[in-house]
Amino acid sequence: MARHIIHFTGPINSSTCGNLINTCTKALNQGAEELQLNIATMGGECSYGFTLYNYLRGLPISVHTHNLGTVESMGNILFLAGDHRTACTHSKFLFHPFHWTLHGSVDHARMAEYAMSLDYDLRLYAEIVSERTQGGSEVLDVPRYLMAAPRILGPQEALDSGLIHGIDEMPIEAGVCQWSVHA
């Protein structure tokens, strides 16, 4: 089976979202039958994280996501798109409250819109985590992590919660086709 590895090392934003979609498309056009997405990210923008999740879930081939060292914030949603999910022995996952950076003055209507968007994104994030971790022996309290009490999970905790399916260093075989998406 033709497996292609894509290394995603950077923030989740407009640029890296477009680059990852473009890279996946190129890999598919070159005959990839399976994608392994190695991820190291501190997260980023919700809209692009959800976009990448939906895009990867819709691909016609198997996607394996792998935590290379740290998957944080919106990176967890990108990571959960994998059909099979693994993490290195020395890695972590971070769930923490959302935050937005506002520039300039904001009126009441705009502030209400921002609050609605934050609430919706929180609900969507929690739904995805719940769906993708079903069957784990520990249920993650995602709304609590996203509103008040951040949580770091090591590989064993991630395995227990169903976030990952295995702890594996995922050595790269010689000759495998590799791509890179970074900031």
PyMOL CGO cylinders between C-alpha atoms (Angstrom):
from pymol import cmd
from pymol.cgo import CYLINDER

trace = [
    CYLINDER, 0.00, 0.00, 0.00, 1.37, 3.43, -0.97, 0.3, 1, 1, 1, 1, 1, 1,
    CYLINDER, 1.37, 3.43, -0.97, 1.66, 5.40, 2.27, 0.3, 1, 1, 1, 1, 1, 1,
    CYLINDER, 1.66, 5.40, 2.27, 2.59, 9.07, 2.24, 0.3, 1, 1, 1, 1, 1, 1,
    CYLINDER, 2.59, 9.07, 2.24, 3.70, 10.93, 5.37, 0.3, 1, 1, 1, 1, 1, 1,
    CYLINDER, 3.70, 10.93, 5.37, 2.84, 14.59, 5.85, 0.3, 1, 1, 1, 1, 1, 1,
    CYLINDER, 2.84, 14.59, 5.85, 4.62, 16.45, 8.66, 0.3, 1, 1, 1, 1, 1, 1,
    CYLINDER, 4.62, 16.45, 8.66, 2.39, 19.28, 9.96, 0.3, 1, 1, 1, 1, 1, 1,
    CYLINDER, 2.39, 19.28, 9.96, 4.51, 21.52, 12.18, 0.3, 1, 1, 1, 1, 1, 1,
    CYLINDER, 4.51, 21.52, 12.18, 3.00, 24.91, 12.83, 0.3, 1, 1, 1, 1, 1, 1,
    CYLINDER, 3.00, 24.91, 12.83, -0.09, 26.83, 13.76, 0.3, 1, 1, 1, 1, 1, 1,
    CYLINDER, -0.09, 26.83, 13.76, -3.55, 26.14, 12.39, 0.3, 1, 1, 1, 1, 1, 1,
    CYLINDER, -3.55, 26.14, 12.39, -4.42, 29.18, 10.29, 0.3, 1, 1, 1, 1, 1, 1,
    CYLINDER, -4.42, 29.18, 10.29, -5.49, 30.21, 6.79, 0.3, 1, 1, 1, 1, 1, 1,
    CYLINDER, -5.49, 30.21, 6.79, -2.08, 29.56, 5.29, 0.3, 1, 1, 1, 1, 1, 1,
    CYLINDER, -2.08, 29.56, 5.29, -1.40, 26.14, 6.83, 0.3, 1, 1, 1, 1, 1, 1,
    CYLINDER, -1.40, 26.14, 6.83, -5.00, 25.06, 6.20, 0.3, 1, 1, 1, 1, 1, 1,
    CYLINDER, -5.00, 25.06, 6.20, -4.66, 25.78, 2.49, 0.3, 1, 1, 1, 1, 1, 1,
    CYLINDER, -4.66, 25.78, 2.49, -1.20, 24.22, 2.38, 0.3, 1, 1, 1, 1, 1, 1,
    CYLINDER, -1.20, 24.22, 2.38, -2.35, 21.00, 4.08, 0.3, 1, 1, 1, 1, 1, 1,
    CYLINDER, -2.35, 21.00, 4.08, -5.32, 20.64, 1.72, 0.3, 1, 1, 1, 1, 1, 1,
    CYLINDER, -5.32, 20.64, 1.72, -3.03, 21.27, -1.25, 0.3, 1, 1, 1, 1, 1, 1,
    CYLINDER, -3.03, 21.27, -1.25, -0.44, 18.77, 0.02, 0.3, 1, 1, 1, 1, 1, 1,
    CYLINDER, -0.44, 18.77, 0.02, -3.06, 16.07, 0.60, 0.3, 1, 1, 1, 1, 1, 1,
    CYLINDER, -3.06, 16.07, 0.60, -4.40, 16.65, -2.91, 0.3, 1, 1, 1, 1, 1, 1,
    CYLINDER, -4.40, 16.65, -2.91, -0.90, 16.28, -4.38, 0.3, 1, 1, 1, 1, 1, 1,
    CYLINDER, -0.90, 16.28, -4.38, -0.33, 13.08, -2.38, 0.3, 1, 1, 1, 1, 1, 1,
    CYLINDER, -0.33, 13.08, -2.38, -3.64, 11.64, -3.62, 0.3, 1, 1, 1, 1, 1, 1,
    CYLINDER, -3.64, 11.64, -3.62, -2.75, 12.59, -7.20, 0.3, 1, 1, 1, 1, 1, 1,
    CYLINDER, -2.75, 12.59, -7.20, 0.56, 10.71, -6.77, 0.3, 1, 1, 1, 1, 1, 1,
    CYLINDER, 0.56, 10.71, -6.77, -1.26, 7.54, -5.75, 0.3, 1, 1, 1, 1, 1, 1,
    CYLINDER, -1.26, 7.54, -5.75, -1.31, 7.74, -1.95, 0.3, 1, 1, 1, 1, 1, 1,
    CYLINDER, -1.31, 7.74, -1.95, -3.51, 4.98, -0.55, 0.3, 1, 1, 1, 1, 1, 1,
    CYLINDER, -3.51, 4.98, -0.55, -2.93, 6.00, 3.07, 0.3, 1, 1, 1, 1, 1, 1,
    CYLINDER, -2.93, 6.00, 3.07, -1.86, 9.29, 4.68, 0.3, 1, 1, 1, 1, 1, 1,
    CYLINDER, -1.86, 9.29, 4.68, 0.09, 9.47, 7.92, 0.3, 1, 1, 1, 1, 1, 1,
    CYLINDER, 0.09, 9.47, 7.92, -0.19, 12.99, 9.32, 0.3, 1, 1, 1, 1, 1, 1,
    CYLINDER, -0.19, 12.99, 9.32, 2.57, 13.64, 11.87, 0.3, 1, 1, 1, 1, 1, 1,
    CYLINDER, 2.57, 13.64, 11.87, 1.46, 16.62, 13.95, 0.3, 1, 1, 1, 1, 1, 1,
    CYLINDER, 1.46, 16.62, 13.95, 3.32, 19.09, 16.15, 0.3, 1, 1, 1, 1, 1, 1,
    CYLINDER, 3.32, 19.09, 16.15, 1.15, 22.16, 16.76, 0.3, 1, 1, 1, 1, 1, 1,
    CYLINDER, 1.15, 22.16, 16.76, 0.25, 24.62, 19.46, 0.3, 1, 1, 1, 1, 1, 1,
    CYLINDER, 0.25, 24.62, 19.46, -3.18, 24.98, 17.84, 0.3, 1, 1, 1, 1, 1, 1,
    CYLINDER, -3.18, 24.98, 17.84, -4.71, 27.99, 16.19, 0.3, 1, 1, 1, 1, 1, 1,
    CYLINDER, -4.71, 27.99, 16.19, -7.94, 29.27, 14.75, 0.3, 1, 1, 1, 1, 1, 1,
    CYLINDER, -7.94, 29.27, 14.75, -11.16, 27.33, 15.34, 0.3, 1, 1, 1, 1, 1, 1,
    CYLINDER, -11.16, 27.33, 15.34, -12.59, 27.88, 11.87, 0.3, 1, 1, 1, 1, 1, 1,
    CYLINDER, -12.59, 27.88, 11.87, -9.55, 26.38, 10.15, 0.3, 1, 1, 1, 1, 1, 1,
    CYLINDER, -9.55, 26.38, 10.15, -9.29, 23.52, 12.66, 0.3, 1, 1, 1, 1, 1, 1,
    CYLINDER, -9.29, 23.52, 12.66, -12.88, 22.46, 12.02, 0.3, 1, 1, 1, 1, 1, 1,
    CYLINDER, -12.88, 22.46, 12.02, -12.32, 22.88, 8.26, 0.3, 1, 1, 1, 1, 1, 1,
    CYLINDER, -12.32, 22.88, 8.26, -9.31, 20.57, 8.32, 0.3, 1, 1, 1, 1, 1, 1,
    CYLINDER, -9.31, 20.57, 8.32, -11.14, 18.03, 10.48, 0.3, 1, 1, 1, 1, 1, 1,
    CYLINDER, -11.14, 18.03, 10.48, -14.02, 17.85, 7.99, 0.3, 1, 1, 1, 1, 1, 1,
    CYLINDER, -14.02, 17.85, 7.99, -11.67, 17.78, 5.00, 0.3, 1, 1, 1, 1, 1, 1,
    CYLINDER, -11.67, 17.78, 5.00, -9.56, 14.92, 6.38, 0.3, 1, 1, 1, 1, 1, 1,
    CYLINDER, -9.56, 14.92, 6.38, -12.64, 12.93, 7.44, 0.3, 1, 1, 1, 1, 1, 1,
    CYLINDER, -12.64, 12.93, 7.44, -13.94, 13.24, 3.88, 0.3, 1, 1, 1, 1, 1, 1,
    CYLINDER, -13.94, 13.24, 3.88, -10.84, 11.89, 2.15, 0.3, 1, 1, 1, 1, 1, 1,
    CYLINDER, -10.84, 11.89, 2.15, -11.35, 8.64, 0.21, 0.3, 1, 1, 1, 1, 1, 1,
    CYLINDER, -11.35, 8.64, 0.21, -8.34, 6.99, 1.91, 0.3, 1, 1, 1, 1, 1, 1,
    CYLINDER, -8.34, 6.99, 1.91, -7.32, 6.10, 5.45, 0.3, 1, 1, 1, 1, 1, 1,
    CYLINDER, -7.32, 6.10, 5.45, -5.75, 8.87, 7.53, 0.3, 1, 1, 1, 1, 1, 1,
    CYLINDER, -5.75, 8.87, 7.53, -3.45, 8.02, 10.44, 0.3, 1, 1, 1, 1, 1, 1,
    CYLINDER, -3.45, 8.02, 10.44, -2.66, 10.93, 12.77, 0.3, 1, 1, 1, 1, 1, 1,
    CYLINDER, -2.66, 10.93, 12.77, 0.44, 10.86, 14.98, 0.3, 1, 1, 1, 1, 1, 1,
    CYLINDER, 0.44, 10.86, 14.98, 1.49, 13.21, 17.79, 0.3, 1, 1, 1, 1, 1, 1,
    CYLINDER, 1.49, 13.21, 17.79, 5.17, 13.99, 17.20, 0.3, 1, 1, 1, 1, 1, 1,
    CYLINDER, 5.17, 13.99, 17.20, 5.55, 15.83, 20.51, 0.3, 1, 1, 1, 1, 1, 1,
    CYLINDER, 5.55, 15.83, 20.51, 2.79, 18.27, 21.29, 0.3, 1, 1, 1, 1, 1, 1,
    CYLINDER, 2.79, 18.27, 21.29, -0.77, 18.64, 20.10, 0.3, 1, 1, 1, 1, 1, 1,
    CYLINDER, -0.77, 18.64, 20.10, -2.50, 21.58, 21.72, 0.3, 1, 1, 1, 1, 1, 1,
    CYLINDER, -2.50, 21.58, 21.72, -5.80, 23.40, 21.63, 0.3, 1, 1, 1, 1, 1, 1,
    CYLINDER, -5.80, 23.40, 21.63, -7.38, 23.28, 18.15, 0.3, 1, 1, 1, 1, 1, 1,
    CYLINDER, -7.38, 23.28, 18.15, -4.66, 20.79, 17.20, 0.3, 1, 1, 1, 1, 1, 1,
    CYLINDER, -4.66, 20.79, 17.20, -6.69, 18.17, 19.09, 0.3, 1, 1, 1, 1, 1, 1,
    CYLINDER, -6.69, 18.17, 19.09, -9.50, 18.54, 16.56, 0.3, 1, 1, 1, 1, 1, 1,
    CYLINDER, -9.50, 18.54, 16.56, -7.07, 18.18, 13.64, 0.3, 1, 1, 1, 1, 1, 1,
    CYLINDER, -7.07, 18.18, 13.64, -5.58, 15.13, 15.39, 0.3, 1, 1, 1, 1, 1, 1,
    CYLINDER, -5.58, 15.13, 15.39, -8.98, 13.50, 15.99, 0.3, 1, 1, 1, 1, 1, 1,
    CYLINDER, -8.98, 13.50, 15.99, -9.64, 13.40, 12.23, 0.3, 1, 1, 1, 1, 1, 1,
    CYLINDER, -9.64, 13.40, 12.23, -7.43, 10.30, 12.06, 0.3, 1, 1, 1, 1, 1, 1,
    CYLINDER, -7.43, 10.30, 12.06, -8.98, 6.89, 11.56, 0.3, 1, 1, 1, 1, 1, 1,
    CYLINDER, -8.98, 6.89, 11.56, -6.04, 5.55, 13.57, 0.3, 1, 1, 1, 1, 1, 1,
    CYLINDER, -6.04, 5.55, 13.57, -4.29, 7.77, 16.11, 0.3, 1, 1, 1, 1, 1, 1,
    CYLINDER, -4.29, 7.77, 16.11, -0.95, 7.31, 17.87, 0.3, 1, 1, 1, 1, 1, 1,
    CYLINDER, -0.95, 7.31, 17.87, 1.49, 9.33, 19.96, 0.3, 1, 1, 1, 1, 1, 1,
    CYLINDER, 1.49, 9.33, 19.96, 5.18, 9.18, 20.74, 0.3, 1, 1, 1, 1, 1, 1,
    CYLINDER, 5.18, 9.18, 20.74, 6.20, 8.07, 24.22, 0.3, 1, 1, 1, 1, 1, 1,
    CYLINDER, 6.20, 8.07, 24.22, 7.40, 11.60, 25.03, 0.3, 1, 1, 1, 1, 1, 1,
    CYLINDER, 7.40, 11.60, 25.03, 4.41, 13.64, 23.87, 0.3, 1, 1, 1, 1, 1, 1,
    CYLINDER, 4.41, 13.64, 23.87, 1.47, 15.57, 25.29, 0.3, 1, 1, 1, 1, 1, 1,
    CYLINDER, 1.47, 15.57, 25.29, -2.00, 16.82, 24.49, 0.3, 1, 1, 1, 1, 1, 1,
    CYLINDER, -2.00, 16.82, 24.49, -3.25, 20.14, 25.91, 0.3, 1, 1, 1, 1, 1, 1,
    CYLINDER, -3.25, 20.14, 25.91, -6.88, 21.22, 26.27, 0.3, 1, 1, 1, 1, 1, 1,
    CYLINDER, -6.88, 21.22, 26.27, -7.35, 24.83, 27.44, 0.3, 1, 1, 1, 1, 1, 1,
    CYLINDER, -7.35, 24.83, 27.44, -9.88, 27.69, 27.32, 0.3, 1, 1, 1, 1, 1, 1,
    CYLINDER, -9.88, 27.69, 27.32, -10.55, 29.42, 24.01, 0.3, 1, 1, 1, 1, 1, 1,
    CYLINDER, -10.55, 29.42, 24.01, -9.45, 32.99, 23.58, 0.3, 1, 1, 1, 1, 1, 1,
    CYLINDER, -9.45, 32.99, 23.58, -9.81, 35.58, 20.89, 0.3, 1, 1, 1, 1, 1, 1,
    CYLINDER, -9.81, 35.58, 20.89, -7.75, 38.64, 20.13, 0.3, 1, 1, 1, 1, 1, 1,
    CYLINDER, -7.75, 38.64, 20.13, -9.94, 41.67, 19.48, 0.3, 1, 1, 1, 1, 1, 1,
    CYLINDER, -9.94, 41.67, 19.48, -8.64, 44.72, 17.65, 0.3, 1, 1, 1, 1, 1, 1,
    CYLINDER, -8.64, 44.72, 17.65, -10.24, 48.12, 17.98, 0.3, 1, 1, 1, 1, 1, 1,
    CYLINDER, -10.24, 48.12, 17.98, -13.61, 48.99, 19.47, 0.3, 1, 1, 1, 1, 1, 1,
    CYLINDER, -13.61, 48.99, 19.47, -16.45, 46.48, 19.65, 0.3, 1, 1, 1, 1, 1, 1,
    CYLINDER, -16.45, 46.48, 19.65, -20.15, 47.33, 19.89, 0.3, 1, 1, 1, 1, 1, 1,
    CYLINDER, -20.15, 47.33, 19.89, -22.76, 45.31, 21.79, 0.3, 1, 1, 1, 1, 1, 1,
    CYLINDER, -22.76, 45.31, 21.79, -24.02, 43.45, 18.71, 0.3, 1, 1, 1, 1, 1, 1,
    CYLINDER, -24.02, 43.45, 18.71, -20.50, 42.38, 17.72, 0.3, 1, 1, 1, 1, 1, 1,
    CYLINDER, -20.50, 42.38, 17.72, -19.70, 41.27, 21.27, 0.3, 1, 1, 1, 1, 1, 1,
    CYLINDER, -19.70, 41.27, 21.27, -22.90, 39.17, 21.32, 0.3, 1, 1, 1, 1, 1, 1,
    CYLINDER, -22.90, 39.17, 21.32, -21.87, 37.62, 18.00, 0.3, 1, 1, 1, 1, 1, 1,
    CYLINDER, -21.87, 37.62, 18.00, -18.42, 36.77, 19.40, 0.3, 1, 1, 1, 1, 1, 1,
    CYLINDER, -18.42, 36.77, 19.40, -19.98, 35.17, 22.48, 0.3, 1, 1, 1, 1, 1, 1,
    CYLINDER, -19.98, 35.17, 22.48, -22.33, 33.08, 20.29, 0.3, 1, 1, 1, 1, 1, 1,
    CYLINDER, -22.33, 33.08, 20.29, -19.39, 31.98, 18.14, 0.3, 1, 1, 1, 1, 1, 1,
    CYLINDER, -19.39, 31.98, 18.14, -17.32, 30.99, 21.17, 0.3, 1, 1, 1, 1, 1, 1,
    CYLINDER, -17.32, 30.99, 21.17, -20.24, 29.01, 22.61, 0.3, 1, 1, 1, 1, 1, 1,
    CYLINDER, -20.24, 29.01, 22.61, -20.89, 27.27, 19.29, 0.3, 1, 1, 1, 1, 1, 1,
    CYLINDER, -20.89, 27.27, 19.29, -17.21, 26.43, 18.77, 0.3, 1, 1, 1, 1, 1, 1,
    CYLINDER, -17.21, 26.43, 18.77, -17.00, 25.03, 22.31, 0.3, 1, 1, 1, 1, 1, 1,
    CYLINDER, -17.00, 25.03, 22.31, -20.03, 22.81, 21.72, 0.3, 1, 1, 1, 1, 1, 1,
    CYLINDER, -20.03, 22.81, 21.72, -18.73, 21.62, 18.34, 0.3, 1, 1, 1, 1, 1, 1,
    CYLINDER, -18.73, 21.62, 18.34, -15.27, 20.90, 19.80, 0.3, 1, 1, 1, 1, 1, 1,
    CYLINDER, -15.27, 20.90, 19.80, -16.78, 18.92, 22.71, 0.3, 1, 1, 1, 1, 1, 1,
    CYLINDER, -16.78, 18.92, 22.71, -19.03, 16.93, 20.33, 0.3, 1, 1, 1, 1, 1, 1,
    CYLINDER, -19.03, 16.93, 20.33, -16.10, 15.94, 18.11, 0.3, 1, 1, 1, 1, 1, 1,
    CYLINDER, -16.10, 15.94, 18.11, -13.99, 14.84, 21.09, 0.3, 1, 1, 1, 1, 1, 1,
    CYLINDER, -13.99, 14.84, 21.09, -16.91, 12.86, 22.52, 0.3, 1, 1, 1, 1, 1, 1,
    CYLINDER, -16.91, 12.86, 22.52, -17.66, 11.12, 19.19, 0.3, 1, 1, 1, 1, 1, 1,
    CYLINDER, -17.66, 11.12, 19.19, -14.05, 10.25, 18.43, 0.3, 1, 1, 1, 1, 1, 1,
    CYLINDER, -14.05, 10.25, 18.43, -13.13, 9.00, 21.94, 0.3, 1, 1, 1, 1, 1, 1,
    CYLINDER, -13.13, 9.00, 21.94, -16.16, 6.76, 22.55, 0.3, 1, 1, 1, 1, 1, 1,
    CYLINDER, -16.16, 6.76, 22.55, -15.20, 3.60, 24.36, 0.3, 1, 1, 1, 1, 1, 1,
    CYLINDER, -15.20, 3.60, 24.36, -12.33, 5.10, 26.35, 0.3, 1, 1, 1, 1, 1, 1,
    CYLINDER, -12.33, 5.10, 26.35, -12.15, 4.06, 29.99, 0.3, 1, 1, 1, 1, 1, 1,
    CYLINDER, -12.15, 4.06, 29.99, -11.86, 7.72, 31.06, 0.3, 1, 1, 1, 1, 1, 1,
    CYLINDER, -11.86, 7.72, 31.06, -14.39, 10.26, 29.75, 0.3, 1, 1, 1, 1, 1, 1,
    CYLINDER, -14.39, 10.26, 29.75, -12.84, 13.65, 29.06, 0.3, 1, 1, 1, 1, 1, 1,
    CYLINDER, -12.84, 13.65, 29.06, -14.66, 16.66, 30.57, 0.3, 1, 1, 1, 1, 1, 1,
    CYLINDER, -14.66, 16.66, 30.57, -13.96, 18.88, 27.57, 0.3, 1, 1, 1, 1, 1, 1,
    CYLINDER, -13.96, 18.88, 27.57, -16.37, 21.74, 28.40, 0.3, 1, 1, 1, 1, 1, 1,
    CYLINDER, -16.37, 21.74, 28.40, -14.62, 22.14, 31.76, 0.3, 1, 1, 1, 1, 1, 1,
    CYLINDER, -14.62, 22.14, 31.76, -11.17, 22.12, 30.13, 0.3, 1, 1, 1, 1, 1, 1,
    CYLINDER, -11.17, 22.12, 30.13, -12.26, 24.70, 27.55, 0.3, 1, 1, 1, 1, 1, 1,
    CYLINDER, -12.26, 24.70, 27.55, -13.88, 27.08, 30.02, 0.3, 1, 1, 1, 1, 1, 1,
    CYLINDER, -13.88, 27.08, 30.02, -11.97, 26.96, 33.28, 0.3, 1, 1, 1, 1, 1, 1,
    CYLINDER, -11.97, 26.96, 33.28, -9.58, 24.10, 34.01, 0.3, 1, 1, 1, 1, 1, 1,
    CYLINDER, -9.58, 24.10, 34.01, -6.92, 23.32, 31.37, 0.3, 1, 1, 1, 1, 1, 1,
    CYLINDER, -6.92, 23.32, 31.37, -5.75, 19.71, 31.15, 0.3, 1, 1, 1, 1, 1, 1,
    CYLINDER, -5.75, 19.71, 31.15, -2.59, 18.08, 29.84, 0.3, 1, 1, 1, 1, 1, 1,
    CYLINDER, -2.59, 18.08, 29.84, -2.71, 14.40, 28.93, 0.3, 1, 1, 1, 1, 1, 1,
    CYLINDER, -2.71, 14.40, 28.93, 0.36, 12.25, 28.52, 0.3, 1, 1, 1, 1, 1, 1,
    CYLINDER, 0.36, 12.25, 28.52, 0.31, 9.28, 26.16, 0.3, 1, 1, 1, 1, 1, 1,
    CYLINDER, 0.31, 9.28, 26.16, -1.05, 6.80, 28.72, 0.3, 1, 1, 1, 1, 1, 1,
    CYLINDER, -1.05, 6.80, 28.72, -3.88, 9.16, 29.72, 0.3, 1, 1, 1, 1, 1, 1,
    CYLINDER, -3.88, 9.16, 29.72, -4.61, 9.77, 26.03, 0.3, 1, 1, 1, 1, 1, 1,
    CYLINDER, -4.61, 9.77, 26.03, -4.77, 6.00, 25.49, 0.3, 1, 1, 1, 1, 1, 1,
    CYLINDER, -4.77, 6.00, 25.49, -7.09, 5.52, 28.48, 0.3, 1, 1, 1, 1, 1, 1,
    CYLINDER, -7.09, 5.52, 28.48, -9.44, 8.26, 27.24, 0.3, 1, 1, 1, 1, 1, 1,
    CYLINDER, -9.44, 8.26, 27.24, -9.63, 6.93, 23.67, 0.3, 1, 1, 1, 1, 1, 1,
    CYLINDER, -9.63, 6.93, 23.67, -7.83, 9.95, 22.24, 0.3, 1, 1, 1, 1, 1, 1,
    CYLINDER, -7.83, 9.95, 22.24, -5.19, 7.59, 20.82, 0.3, 1, 1, 1, 1, 1, 1,
    CYLINDER, -5.19, 7.59, 20.82, -5.18, 3.93, 19.85, 0.3, 1, 1, 1, 1, 1, 1,
    CYLINDER, -5.18, 3.93, 19.85, -1.52, 3.28, 20.64, 0.3, 1, 1, 1, 1, 1, 1,
    CYLINDER, -1.52, 3.28, 20.64, 1.79, 4.63, 21.85, 0.3, 1, 1, 1, 1, 1, 1,
    CYLINDER, 1.79, 4.63, 21.85, 4.32, 4.26, 19.06, 0.3, 1, 1, 1, 1, 1, 1,
    CYLINDER, 4.32, 4.26, 19.06, 7.44, 6.12, 17.90, 0.3, 1, 1, 1, 1, 1, 1,
    CYLINDER, 7.44, 6.12, 17.90, 6.39, 5.53, 14.27, 0.3, 1, 1, 1, 1, 1, 1,
    CYLINDER, 6.39, 5.53, 14.27, 9.88, 5.17, 12.75, 0.3, 1, 1, 1, 1, 1, 1,
    CYLINDER, 9.88, 5.17, 12.75, 10.00, 6.27, 9.12, 0.3, 1, 1, 1, 1, 1, 1,
    CYLINDER, 10.00, 6.27, 9.12, 11.00, 3.61, 6.61, 0.3, 1, 1, 1, 1, 1, 1,
    CYLINDER, 11.00, 3.61, 6.61, 13.54, 4.47, 3.94, 0.3, 1, 1, 1, 1, 1, 1,
    CYLINDER, 13.54, 4.47, 3.94, 11.96, 5.43, 0.64, 0.3, 1, 1, 1, 1, 1, 1,
    CYLINDER, 11.96, 5.43, 0.64, 8.54, 6.48, 1.96, 0.3, 1, 1, 1, 1, 1, 1,
    CYLINDER, 8.54, 6.48, 1.96, 7.17, 9.62, 0.29, 0.3, 1, 1, 1, 1, 1, 1,
    CYLINDER, 7.17, 9.62, 0.29, 7.26, 12.57, 2.74, 0.3, 1, 1, 1, 1, 1, 1,
    CYLINDER, 7.26, 12.57, 2.74, 5.77, 16.03, 2.61, 0.3, 1, 1, 1, 1, 1, 1,
    CYLINDER, 5.77, 16.03, 2.61, 5.97, 19.01, 4.96, 0.3, 1, 1, 1, 1, 1, 1,
    CYLINDER, 5.97, 19.01, 4.96, 3.51, 21.72, 5.93, 0.3, 1, 1, 1, 1, 1, 1,
    CYLINDER, 3.51, 21.72, 5.93, 4.80, 24.36, 8.33, 0.3, 1, 1, 1, 1, 1, 1,
    CYLINDER, 4.80, 24.36, 8.33, 4.50, 28.04, 9.17, 0.3, 1, 1, 1, 1, 1, 1,
]
cmd.load_cgo(trace, "trace")
